[in-house]
Amino acid sequence: SRREGKCSLLFTLDHRPGSLAEILTWLAQHGLNLTQIVSRPIKEKPFEYLFFVDILFAPDVDFEIVFNGLKQKTNKLNLLG
């Protein structure tokens, strides 16, 4: 049997009410389980944040499709590993 996948992501979002909630809901709807989230302010951009998340996903999740979907919903997205 295939094992659960794990990865860490870094992303930024528009500074507006609900933008993080939309991403978290979208992750859940696509079978990703968030295990950690950390936000850090972006010094040169007041009220904007970098989000670091660790996620788990089932073996049947097509992570490439999920990653490409996230790229469209975030301002910046990096796969950290």
C-alpha positions, 0 to 999 in steps of 0.5 A: 500500500502507498504511504501518506504524502507530506510536504511543506509550503510557503505562500502569500495571500491578498490582504483581505478578510477571509483569504486564509479561510478560503485556502484552508477550506480549499485544502480540506476539500481536496483531501489535504490535512493541515498539521501546522501553520505559522504566519510571519509578517513581511517587513517591507509590506505592512499587514501582509504575511508569509504563511508556512504550512505542513500538510499530509495527503492521502496516497490517492491525492494528485498533488500536482493538481492540488499544487497548480490549483494553489498557485492560482489562489495565492500570490506566491507559492513555494514547495519547501519539501 
